[in-house]
Amino acid sequence: MMNSLIPLTIYGIGVYHPKGWKLFINPNTTFNFNEGMVKIDKESAAKTNAASLSIRWATMKNEVKIDDYVNELDLQLQKKQKKSRNKDKYRILRREKHRLNGKDACLIENEFIANHSIYRIFGKDELVKVLQLFFYSKESGRMIVASLSATEEEMKRNKEGYKETLLSLHENINQVQTENVKRTKIEKAM
């Protein structure tokens, strides 16, 4: 499944993703160093093989503790469920703490049953499995979140590979600063 991962780096945020997946950037949303989102989708004719990786980042006003973020996420999922009048059901199944490049991170596994057209692939309620990895970067002040959503069958088949993809998420601010310095020197030389 994940035999061929390739790197993607945007604004100092990097991840290794499956080679055959397709990158999407919404031109109608904010997309800069401080805030943005990219989506990388698995292309497949079979809807049961559907999977999507999204990476979001945002500069935060204050430092974010991972446990606080997980608790807020849980609260937001409960609010979404209540807002849908319990037609959509959300639940966090597992939480794993990790250290990524010296940063506290959390990998959560959750699922939701969607009763709306975006996810109702077959015209009935759809169970969507989600793996999310997130960390706060003190260096850039950004919260960085990678979410991989898939059908139940797809997640079952490729869960370990998807975890590998998420655990490759990283931030390298020094590289960005070095590239900016090089670019500035080149521009001045012109």
Solvent accessible surface area in square Angstrom, and as a share of the most:
residue,aa,sasa,rsa
1,M,107,0.48
2,M,23,0.10
3,N,144,0.74
4,S,47,0.30
5,L,47,0.23
6,I,62,0.31
7,P,86,0.54
8,L,31,0.15
9,T,70,0.41
10,I,27,0.14
11,Y,82,0.31
12,G,3,0.03
13,I,5,0.03
14,G,1,0.01
15,V,1,0.01
16,Y,93,0.35
17,H,12,0.05
18,P,9,0.06
19,K,128,0.54
20,G,60,0.58
21,W,27,0.09
22,K,102,0.43
23,L,77,0.38
24,F,92,0.38
25,I,73,0.37
26,N,71,0.36
27,P,123,0.77
28,N,137,0.70
29,T,73,0.43
30,T,68,0.40
31,F,62,0.26
32,N,61,0.31
33,F,64,0.27
34,N,81,0.42
35,E,86,0.39
36,G,7,0.07
37,M,50,0.22
38,V,3,0.01
39,K,71,0.30
40,I,1,0.01
41,D,29,0.15
42,K,50,0.21
43,E,111,0.50
44,S,50,0.32
45,A,113,0.88
46,A,47,0.36
47,K,118,0.50
48,T,52,0.30
49,N,42,0.21
50,A,38,0.29
51,A,7,0.05
52,S,27,0.17
53,L,0,0.00
54,S,17,0.11
55,I,5,0.02
56,R,133,0.48
57,W,7,0.02
58,A,36,0.28
59,T,68,0.39
60,M,68,0.30
61,K,203,0.86
62,N,116,0.60
63,E,86,0.39
64,V,26,0.15
65,K,121,0.51
66,I,17,0.09
67,D,75,0.39
68,D,87,0.45
69,Y,53,0.20
70,V,3,0.02
71,N,88,0.45
72,E,82,0.37
73,L,30,0.15
74,D,40,0.21
75,L,83,0.41
76,Q,77,0.34
77,L,22,0.11
78,Q,106,0.47
79,K,109,0.46
80,K,111,0.47
81,Q,47,0.21
82,K,162,0.69
83,K,178,0.75
84,S,27,0.17
85,R,200,0.73
86,N,83,0.42
87,K,120,0.51
88,D,10,0.05
89,K,95,0.40
90,Y,34,0.13
91,R,139,0.51
92,I,35,0.18
93,L,54,0.27
94,R,124,0.45
95,R,119,0.43
96,E,55,0.25
97,K,143,0.60
98,H,52,0.23
99,R,152,0.55
100,L,19,0.10
101,N,107,0.55
102,G,54,0.52
103,K,28,0.12
104,D,82,0.43
105,A,2,0.01
106,C,2,0.01
107,L,4,0.02
108,I,0,0.00
109,E,14,0.06
110,N,9,0.05
111,E,19,0.08
112,F,22,0.09
113,I,64,0.32
114,A,0,0.00
115,N,51,0.26
116,H,64,0.29
117,S,100,0.64
118,I,142,0.72
119,Y,77,0.29
120,R,85,0.31
121,I,58,0.30
122,F,111,0.46
123,G,52,0.50
124,K,128,0.54
125,D,71,0.37
126,E,17,0.07
127,L,45,0.22
128,V,9,0.05
129,K,32,0.13
130,V,10,0.06
131,L,1,0.00
132,Q,28,0.12
133,L,0,0.00
134,F,0,0.00
135,F,1,0.00
136,Y,28,0.11
137,S,0,0.00
138,K,146,0.62
139,E,121,0.54
140,S,22,0.14
141,G,14,0.14
142,R,0,0.00
143,M,7,0.03
144,I,0,0.00
145,V,15,0.09
146,A,0,0.00
147,S,18,0.11
148,L,0,0.00
149,S,32,0.21
150,A,5,0.04
151,T,7,0.04
152,E,62,0.28
153,E,84,0.38
154,E,1,0.00
155,M,6,0.03
156,K,157,0.66
157,R,137,0.50
158,N,14,0.07
159,K,45,0.19
160,E,126,0.57
161,G,13,0.12
162,Y,0,0.00
163,K,33,0.14
164,E,91,0.41
165,T,0,0.00
166,L,0,0.00
167,L,59,0.30
168,S,27,0.17
169,L,1,0.01
170,H,47,0.21
171,E,15,0.07
172,N,61,0.32
173,I,21,0.11
174,N,109,0.56
175,Q,79,0.35
176,V,27,0.15
177,Q,103,0.46
178,T,68,0.40
179,E,70,0.31
180,N,69,0.36
181,V,81,0.47
182,K,119,0.51
183,R,123,0.45
184,T,61,0.36
185,K,135,0.57
186,I,101,0.51
187,E,108,0.49
188,K,163,0.69
189,A,89,0.69
190,M,186,0.83
